């Protein structure tokens, strides 16, 4: 599976939603991909891969800077 497009975390996992669907989610920044409403984990992974290809480099870098700043503030 492709690492998180926002924070580059490699520990992304397929998670079950409250509605019974599945999403790929990042435990580091909380980003999640499109939901597979029928609960098909392969569909969730495909949605995640498409999302990763659509993220522009500038958006990723901006989001990463925001995450780092928020984490820094939370530690204070």
Secondary structure, DSSP 4 states (H G I P E B T S, - for coil): -PPPTTT--S--EEEE-TTS-EEEE-TTT--B---BTT--HHHHHHHHHHHHHH--HHHHHHHHHHHHHHHHHHH-
